[in-house]
Amino acid sequence: MKFTTTKQKSSVSFDVEFVSADFEPARLKALSRLARNVKIPGFRNGKAPASKVESHVDPNELAMTTLDILVREAIPKIYDEAKVQPLSAPHVDIKKFVPGEMAEVTISSDIMPEVKLPDYKKLKAKYVAPKVAEKDIDDVLKRIAESLAETKAVKRAAKMGDEVIIDFKGKKDDVAFEGGSAKDFKLKLGSGQFIPGFEEGVAGHEVGDKFELKLKFPKDYHAKDLAGADTVFEVLLKQVNEVTVPEIDDKLAKKTGAFPTLKELRADIKQNLELQGKDNADREFKDAMLDELVKGSKTVAPEELVKEQAEAIKQDMLRNIEARGAKLEDYLKQVKQTEEQWLKEVHDAAEQRVIGHLVVAKLGDELKIEVTEEEILDQIDGLREMYKKDPHMLKELEDEKTSVAIRNRLRINKTMEKLAQLNGKK
């Protein structure tokens, strides 16, 4: 066997020539394979000698099986000798074939591209240590207080800050528009849930009032058919609730059920914010470093991997859209995109993600990052505890694919953490 190689950025093809001396070992293996389905008097299936089997099989089937075995066994040797790694099962194109004498075939596939890393020890990305301001703590305390607010029905005109229960119907050109109607809708006046003027228009009315609000939708409203449109909302005010937000003091801390004093609650909030801030700072730093590596690597993403990743991204987005009770058309209207623009955006994101994976894998090799079996088992044990009441997930954890996925994720995390340390993170 001899071959010539034609290599491109992300693909390779081999023109392979087999001669008569290559065929005999493959022919014997082909006869052994075909013998399993051949009944020969006096022999059990698969036990007849090659000389007996050959007279009982179709010569064309024997020739093609021989060539199939010959090519299959040659493929790993060829790729190994050429020092390239296929990304998928290679495609085989038969050019010439004379059974037992010669064959010329072309073997081709996408390959793992060469990844050249920039100087990863001197990246420009900087780690920004998180800081927690007193205002950040105050904002959390305010949200806690609002979550513990008490409401009480009152007999007076509604005012900003009240909670109201309303029925409403929105019309454009005297026709009710989709998504513009609801019954027994609970609305906090001043929350900004509705378009400008709606909540202000409800304020001042009392229980039982029926009234109309003539409003114009914002010009940049996500639904194009309503953007800038003049509309009328028919409203019935059914209940007004006065909202009493508790004072931010020791009593509030005790209401949370965990802290006897406000000082201790503030300290806990600060600690949680610092942990969140650290996680965010770590993620932003690593994202910035990876973006810099990707731009500096000039790596070409194999189109086959890009297609796979694009399909995964697309399916994830569609599931998220459907989970919100919407359709792709609704989403595209909201983001003001055509389907072609969306698909291109998905493709571009997939391409960047694939390059990122290739770069991190190469960096892991450079840094000699390893993942131990113990680390993988620790992760699986943790997941078993988390999903101990989910038989389906427990079964998934036994699959070898799960171990491979965990190994890959751990290696990525260890690689990026080492990169962060090399670039100034303490």
Secondary structure, DSSP 8 states (H G I E B T S, - for coil): -EEEEEE-SSEEEEEEEEEHHHHHHHHHHHHHHHHTT---TTS-TT-S-HHHHHTTS-HHHHHHHHHHHHHHHHHHHHHHHHT--BSS--EEEEEEEETTTEEEEEEEEEB--------TTS-S---------HHHHHHHHHHHHHHT-EEEE-SS---TT-EEEEEEEEEETTEEEEEEEEEEEEEETTS--S-TTHHHHHTT--TT-EEEEEEE--TT-SSTTTTT-EEEEEEEEEEEEEEE---SSHHHHHHTTS-SSHHHHHHHHHHHHHHHHHHHHHHHHHHHHHHHHHHHH-----HHHHHHHHHHHHHHHHHHHHHTT--HHHHHHHHT--HHHHHHHHHHHHHHHHHHHHHHHHHHHHTT----HHHHHHHHHHHHHHTTT-HHHHHHTTSHHHHHHHHHHHHHHHHHHHHHHHTT--
